[in-house]
Amino acid sequence: MRTLRLHAAVWALAVLTACAALGLPTAETFNQKLAVGYGTVTAIRNSATTLVTAGKLSPDDAQNVQTQADTARSALDLARTAYRSGDTAGATTKLDTTATVLRALQAYLASKGA
């Protein structure tokens, strides 16, 4: 079941990347970007678990990735709260910063074979 979820998350990210490469619409609204962020957190968690199981990532590194994913999830929650309270500029800044962190985590996991 866990492998199925990982494959689904990886597939979803691949589709989003392919859509961007083909010039198809990407996440544009705050809520769309927020949803992509939450999906990315899930994919990162699943990838780290798979890599540690495969022996490509140490348990300590995997725990660090999981901790960073937790922090990113909290940042997404804060961005959502700020957006709902009317601070759209602050919320967008939080969301963009979190997206940068998530891309860095994805790049790290990709370098390990994800």
C-alpha positions as CSV (number, residue, x, y, z in Angstrom):
1,M,0.0,0.0,0.0
2,R,2.8,2.4,0.9
3,T,4.6,1.7,-2.4
4,L,1.3,2.4,-4.3
5,R,1.0,5.8,-2.6
6,L,4.6,6.6,-3.4
7,H,4.1,5.7,-7.0
8,A,1.0,7.8,-7.1
9,A,2.8,10.8,-5.6
10,V,5.7,10.4,-7.9
11,W,3.4,10.1,-10.9
12,A,1.5,13.2,-9.9
13,L,4.7,15.2,-9.6
14,A,5.9,13.9,-13.0
15,V,2.6,14.9,-14.5
16,L,2.9,18.4,-13.0
17,T,6.4,18.7,-14.3
18,A,5.4,17.4,-17.8
19,C,2.5,19.9,-17.9
20,A,4.9,22.7,-17.2
21,A,7.3,21.5,-19.8
22,L,4.5,21.3,-22.4
23,G,3.3,24.7,-21.6
24,L,0.1,23.4,-20.0
25,P,-1.4,25.3,-17.1
26,T,0.4,25.1,-13.8
27,A,-0.7,26.1,-10.4
28,E,-1.4,29.8,-10.5
29,T,-3.7,30.6,-7.6
30,F,-2.7,30.6,-4.0
31,N,-4.9,27.6,-3.2
32,Q,-3.5,25.6,-6.2
33,K,0.1,26.4,-5.1
34,L,-0.8,25.4,-1.6
35,A,-2.2,22.1,-2.7
36,V,0.9,21.4,-4.8
37,G,3.0,22.2,-1.7
38,Y,1.1,19.7,0.5
39,G,1.4,17.1,-2.2
40,T,5.1,17.7,-2.5
41,V,5.5,17.3,1.3
42,T,3.8,13.9,1.0
43,A,6.0,12.8,-1.9
44,I,9.1,13.9,-0.1
45,R,8.1,11.8,3.0
46,N,7.4,8.8,0.9
47,S,10.6,9.1,-1.1
48,A,12.7,9.4,2.0
49,T,11.0,6.3,3.4
50,T,11.6,4.4,0.2
51,L,15.2,5.5,0.0
52,V,16.0,4.4,3.5
53,T,14.4,1.1,3.0
54,A,16.4,0.6,-0.2
55,G,19.6,1.5,1.7
56,K,20.3,4.6,-0.4
57,L,19.6,7.0,2.5
58,S,20.8,6.6,6.1
59,P,18.2,6.5,8.8
60,D,19.7,9.8,10.2
61,D,19.4,11.5,6.9
62,A,15.9,10.2,6.4
63,Q,14.9,11.5,9.8
64,N,16.3,14.9,8.9
65,V,14.3,14.9,5.7
66,Q,11.2,14.0,7.7
67,T,11.8,16.8,10.1
68,Q,12.3,19.3,7.3
69,A,9.1,18.0,5.7
70,D,7.3,18.6,9.1
71,T,8.7,22.1,9.1
72,A,7.6,22.7,5.6
73,R,4.1,21.4,6.4
74,S,3.9,23.8,9.3
75,A,5.0,26.7,7.1
76,L,2.3,25.8,4.6
77,D,-0.3,25.8,7.4
78,L,1.0,29.3,8.5
79,A,0.7,30.5,4.9
80,R,-2.8,29.2,4.6
81,T,-3.8,30.9,7.9
82,A,-2.2,34.2,6.8
83,Y,-4.1,34.0,3.5
84,R,-7.4,33.4,5.2
85,S,-6.9,36.3,7.6
86,G,-6.4,38.7,4.6
87,D,-2.6,39.0,4.6
88,T,-2.2,37.9,1.0
89,A,1.2,39.4,0.5
90,G,2.7,37.7,3.6
91,A,1.0,34.5,2.8
92,T,2.4,34.5,-0.7
93,T,5.9,35.2,0.6
94,K,5.6,32.3,3.1
95,L,4.3,30.0,0.3
96,D,7.0,30.9,-2.1
97,T,9.7,30.5,0.5
98,T,8.4,27.1,1.5
99,A,8.2,26.0,-2.2
100,T,11.9,26.8,-2.4
101,V,12.7,24.6,0.6
102,L,10.6,21.8,-0.9
103,R,12.4,22.0,-4.2
104,A,15.8,21.8,-2.3
105,L,14.6,18.7,-0.5
106,Q,13.4,17.2,-3.8
107,A,16.8,17.9,-5.3
108,Y,18.5,16.2,-2.4
109,L,16.4,13.1,-2.6
110,A,16.8,13.0,-6.4
111,S,20.6,13.0,-5.9
112,K,20.1,9.9,-3.7
113,G,18.2,8.1,-6.3
114,A,14.6,9.1,-5.8
